[in-house]
Amino acid sequence: MAGDSARVMEEANDLAESGAFSKAAEVFARAAGLAEGPEAARPLEAQAQCLLELGRIDEAVAAAKRATELRPEWAAGFATLGRALLNGGNLQDAVDTLAEAARLAEVAAAAPAASPAERELAEELAHDSREARGHLARHWADHHDVMLRGASFTSLTIRQSFDCRYCRLSGQQGPGGAIWAAGVVLAQQLLSQPPPPSVGAPSWKGLRILELGSGTGMAGLAAAASGAEVLLTDRQDLVALMQQNIGLNNATFACSSGKALCGVYDWLTEPPPEVLRPWDLVIAADVIYSFAAVEPFAQALCAVLAPPAPVDEGVRVGAPLAIYAHNPRSSDLDAEMLKAFEARGLSVKEVGRPGAEPVGNVTKEALQRVVLYEIRPARPVCQPASGGACATAAVAAEAEGGAGAAGGVSGAAV
């Protein structure tokens, strides 16, 4: 059987060298069928190369993938698979596959008995891997990333998750995967203005800030860039995007001594322990875009502004104040929101803000519609509008000044 495979392989090679790629692909497939176990990897990889020449990308990917499964230590198989993925526009999968090819080739080239051809392949694949990473970076910059600029040359990169066939950003996270006008307004406010007087601090440096419904994390990242210690929170399916955006901006945070972490807080469940900590401020942007979001957000605010119980020595868990950037969509929805806040003893005050500059596809007109609210507990007990218990200590609305207790942000996944 092995001898038959070798003879068929020779015939297929002759066909490929003569440019008869369609016939060669058929014969390589026949050779793979005659080979035993891992020996089938070589004709499959060669078949994939012929299919690439014919522009039959999906078939080439399938053949090369099968070759890597049969010989998972073979750099050439991963190289062909990576090139097939790259030709098909699957940039992120191509980057990962070519990186593995380069790694395997480097291991082989480092062996004492490595041939000049193996060392040459290692150099070639290292170059191909770098080039693929460059393609992916340019794709992100052109189609997913926006730049948010602040004072003192501060610049943040915010990656958005749209439905995309070229990388693994899928858009399945819904509205939270994109930037919106309210997030831009809040982020620019945090980058350009000092904290509210009631926070009791002259700057953002060292303040502990909790962001609810972070999405891309734009506002929370702006706070970290201004020197705050920030915990971004949202649903589980947005954690990877928040992590990615934190990683893109860690160097900027380091320059301002800020810090950003992220974790899961689904408002339909109990707040996790890392959320129920001392905070100086809670922030959120454009989280009420439907009636279904009103009660969960109001309840989440209730939990973090009026925590279940004080901790030792009277140190308060939670924050005395929230800043919410709201995009009014309908008078009925706004009335429902304010009613839910009032039912929980939350005082709402609209505050002025400086003008904001467009970012990405967010227009000046959209920015001008955004309203900033300061929200604080206004009565001793915060109770939900419907039944359930939320017996929690509250901060008096009239109590101005005094930042929260000292302590760092912790307990979130990064």
SEMITI-472432 format. One record per residue (C-alpha): residue in three letters; x negated, y negated, z. Coordinates in steps of 0.25 Angstrom, whole numbers, plus 5000, padded with zeros to 4 digits. Each point is the difference from the previous one (the first is absolute). Layout:
<nodes>
ALAXYZ;...
</nodes>
This chain:
<nodes>
MET500050005000;ALA498949905004;GLY499350034987;ASP501249984992;SER500249865007;ALA498649964997;ARG500250044985;VAL501349924999;MET499349885008;GLU498950004989;GLU501149994989;ALA500749895008;ASN498749925001;ASP499750014985;LEU501449944998;ALA499849895009;GLU498749964994;SER500649994987;GLY501149915005;ALA501250104999;PHE500449975014;SER501450054999;LYS499650144996;ALA498850005010;ALA501049975011;GLU500850124996;VAL498850095000;PHE499449945013;ALA501450045006;ARG499850144995;ALA498650015006;ALA500549955013;GLY501150115000;LEU498950114997;ALA499149955011;GLU500050055014;GLY500349915012;PRO499049885001;GLU499450034987;ALA501349954994;ALA499649865005;ARG499049974989;PRO501050024988;LEU501149935007;GLU499149885002;ALA499650004985;GLN501450024996;ALA500349875008;GLN498949934993;CYS500750034986;LEU501349965005;LEU499549875004;GLU499449984986;LEU501450034995;GLY500749905010;ARG500850115006;ILE499749945014;ASP501050085009;GLU499550134994;ALA498649965002;VAL500249975015;ALA500750135002;ALA498950084994;ALA498949925007;LYS500750025013;ARG500150154999;ALA498550004997;THR499749925013;GLU500950105008;LEU499350124995;ARG498649935002;PRO500249905011;GLU498549985001;TRP499849964985;ALA499749864998;ALA500350014985;GLY501450055002;PHE500349885009;ALA499349904990;THR500950054989;LEU501349995009;GLY499649865004;ARG499849954986;ALA501350064996;LEU500749935011;LEU499349874997;ASN500550024985;GLY501450025005;GLY500049875009;ASN500050085013;LEU498949905006;GLN500150045014;ASP500050154998;ALA498849984990;VAL499249925010;ASP500250115010;THR499750114990;LEU498749944994;ALA499549975015;GLU500150155003;ALA499350034986;ALA498949905004;ARG499950065014;LEU499950144994;ALA499049964990;GLU499149935010;VAL500050125009;ALA499550094988;ALA499049904996;ALA499449995014;ALA499750154999;PRO498550044999;ALA500350084987;ALA500849894994;SER499849994985;PRO499949864993;ALA501350024994;GLU500750015014;ARG499249885004;GLU500549924988;LEU501450055002;ALA500049945014;GLU499649874995;GLU501050004989;LEU501150035010;ALA499649905010;HIS500149904989;ASP501450054996;SER500550005014;ARG499649855002;GLU500649964987;ALA501350075004;ARG500049935013;GLY499849874993;HIS501250034991;LEU500950035012;ALA499549875007;ARG500449924988;HIS501350064999;TRP500349975015;ALA499549864998;ASP500849984987;HIS501350075004;HIS500250015015;ASP499149905008;VAL500349865003;MET499149905007;LEU500449925012;ARG499249885003;GLY499949925013;ALA499149905006;SER498550015002;PHE499950084987;THR500850115006;SER500550104990;LEU500850135001;THR500350104990;ILE501450065001;ARG500350134992;GLN501450034996;SER500650134997;PHE500850004987;ASP500450124992;CYS498750034992;ARG499650124992;TYR498549965000;CYS499850015015;ARG500750065012;LEU500749885004;SER501450044997;GLY501049895005;GLN500850105008;GLN499849925012;GLY501149914995;PRO500049855002;GLY498950015011;GLY499050044990;ALA500049864994;ILE499849865004;TRP501149905002;ALA500249855002;ALA500350015015;GLY498750085002;VAL499249904992;VAL500649885008;LEU499750075013;ALA498650044996;GLN499649864996;GLN500649955013;LEU499150095008;LEU498849964991;SER500249855001;GLN500749965013;PRO499750025015;PRO500950095008;PRO501349955005;PRO499849925013;SER500850105008;VAL498950104998;GLY499149925008;ALA498850014991;PRO499249904991;SER499750104990;TRP500350144995;LYS498750065005;GLY500250125009;LEU501549995000;ARG500750135000;ILE501150014989;LEU501050104997;GLU500550004985;LEU501450074998;GLY500350064986;SER498649964995;GLY500250064986;THR498749964993;GLY499549945013;MET499849864994;ALA500549925012;GLY499350095010;LEU498750004992;ALA500049854999;ALA500149995015;ALA498850105001;ALA499249914991;SER500349885009;GLY499450085012;ALA501250075006;GLU500150155004;VAL501150054992;LEU500950135000;LEU500750024987;THR501250095000;ASP501050064990;ARG500650134996;GLN499050124998;ASP500149994985;LEU499349865000;VAL498950045010;ALA499050044988;LEU500349874993;MET499749925013;GLN498850085003;GLN499549974986;ASN500249855002;ILE499350005013;GLY498850074994;LEU500049894988;ASN499949895010;ASN499250055012;ALA498849924996;THR500849875001;PHE500550045013;ALA498650025005;CYS499749864996;SER501149945009;SER499850115012;GLY501450044996;LYS500550155000;ALA501250074993;LEU500550145003;CYS501350074995;GLY501050105005;VAL501450054998;TYR501249935006;ASP501350054994;TRP501149915006;LEU501050115000;THR499250075011;GLU499449965014;PRO498849914999;PRO498750075001;PRO499149985012;GLU499049924992;VAL501149904997;LEU500549985014;ARG498749925004;PRO499749865004;TRP500149914988;ASP499849854998;LEU500950004988;VAL500950084991;ILE500149974985;ALA500950054989;ALA500349964986;ASP501250024991;VAL500550135007;ILE501549974999;TYR500350014986;SER501350085002;PHE501150025010;ALA499450145004;ALA498749935005;VAL500749915009;GLU500250085013;PRO498750084999;PHE499249884999;ALA500749935011;GLN499950125009;ALA498550014997;LEU499849855003;CYS500850035013;ALA499050115004;VAL498749924998;LEU500549875005;ALA500750055012;PRO499250135004;PRO500650115008;ALA499249975013;PRO498949915005;VAL498650075002;ASP499150005012;GLU499849865007;GLY501149934993;VAL499350014986;ARG501149994990;VAL500150104989;GLY500549944987;ALA499949864994;PRO500749875004;LEU500249964986;ALA500250054985;ILE499949924987;TYR500850054989;ALA499949954986;HIS501450034994;ASN500549994985;PRO501449965000;ARG500850094991;SER501549975004;SER500749925010;ASP500750135005;LEU498750075002;ASP499449895007;ALA501249985010;GLU499950155003;MET498549995003;LEU500349885009;LYS501150075007;ALA499250135003;PHE498949915006;GLU501049935009;ALA500650135004;ARG498750045006;GLY499749875007;LEU499049954989;SER499849854998;VAL499849964986;LYS499449874996;GLU499649964986;VAL498749934999;GLY499349924989;ARG498850044992;PRO499049954990;GLY500250024985;ALA499550144995;GLU499350034987;PRO500450114990;VAL499350135001;GLY500150114989;ASN501450004994;VAL500649925012;THR500549874995;LYS500049865006;GLU501550005000;ALA500150135007;LEU499049955011;GLN500949885002;ARG501250085004;VAL499350075012;VAL500449965014;LEU499150025012;TYR500650035013;GLU499550015014;ILE500750115008;ARG499950025015;PRO500850075011;ALA501049905006;ARG500750085011;PRO499650105011;VAL500450134993;CYS500050034986;GLN501150094996;PRO500450064986;ALA501349964993;SER500450155000;GLY500050085013;GLY498650065001;ALA499149965011;CYS498949894999;ALA499949955014;THR498749934999;ALA499449885007;ALA500049874992;VAL499249874999;ALA500849875003;ALA500249924987;GLU499649875008;ALA498650065005;GLU499049944991;GLY498550035000;GLY499250115006;ALA499450104990;GLY500250155003;ALA499150085008;ALA498650034995;GLY499750134993;GLY499750064987;VAL500850074989;SER499950155001;GLY500750134997;ALA500349984985;ALA499550094989;VAL499049944990;
</nodes>
